[in-house]
Amino acid sequence: MRLFAHTNIQFVKSRYYAYAFSLVFILAGLVGIIVNGLNWSIDFSSGVAATVNLKSADPQVPALDIDHLRTILKEKGFADAEIQNIGDMENGIFQIKIKSRDSKKDTSTETKNLLISTIKASLPEYVKGRDMNKDVIQEIYVVGPKVGGELRTQALLAVLISLALMIIYVWFRFELTFGIMAILALFHDVFIILGIFAITGKEITIQIIAVLLTIVGYSINDTIVVFDRIREDLKANRKDDYHVVFNKAINSTLSRTVITALTTLFTAASLYFFGGSVIHDFALAMCLGLFFGTYSSIFVASNLVVETYQLTHKEKTSLQHLTKKR
């Protein structure tokens, strides 16, 4: 199946439009990160996360409204508490996240005890006749600042190590210029997603880090497919201008790239629209990653190689290395 047969879209010639498009998102993301910073979840900072079931044992008691719960917690000093309904409102299940105010002092245990006592004292009609530790508090965990900081460092290190290993792989598979430009394209994808999350204030959770690593692998796979076709076309058309060869290679892999992206994007979009609030941010990050990962494979990575060849005038040596017999 081919969506685009015999296309001749001028990707190389129009690359500066793509650079401008990317620059808008990169600058916007940079401003968002500088102004708002990254909203690290409790896993990467410190605080308390709890899943509570506040469905009353008395069927005559109406379902607890999330705004009422938010008001109660605010009155008890938890003005910054994040509260979400899990499932239908009638089930009365809420996820509550409270970050520590002091990133250096561990007050998580105190916060946990105060949260439990607040629910017990302020919502007696919803906890009466129920076991507080089994029925009401379904799950609760605390994260101290030291553990959160270590986990944040390890997550960032995981992303950087994956990028470093990929540049080594592409270097040996193709040529160093290709490896560096492929990694720059991956940085482009990751940074834009982080920038969008910074602008919107969405949390960077463990699941979002998993998405970033997934997108890094997905994007580099797409890029390598294009690079492979470039190398094959360079062998078959040694006398052609490399601008033409690069453009032809991108066009010839366009159908495969778009079909792969769309089939995955449909799944991610379904999770975003129908998966519920719990996985909403995860699905959003997947959709953004698939879009920008595909976009960078088509418009950014190969064009950066072309740009480097023009700036350094080393295209003959590099192309000889790419087209030598293996």
Secondary structure by P-SEA (a helix, b strand, c coil): cccccccccccccaaaaaaaaaaaaaaaaaaaaaacccccccccbbbbbbbbbccccccccccccaaaaaaaaaaaccccbbbbbccccccbbbbbbbccccccccaaaaaaaaaaaaaaccccccccccccccccccbbbbbcaaaaaaaaaaaaaaaaaaaaaaaaaaaaaccaaaaaaaaaaaaaaaaaaaaaaaaacccccaaaaaaaaaaaaaaaaaaaaaaaaaaaaaaacccccaaaaaaaaaaaaaaaaaaaaaaaaaaaaaaaacccccaaaaaaaaaaaaaaaaaaacccaaaaaaaaaaaacaaaaaaaaaaccc
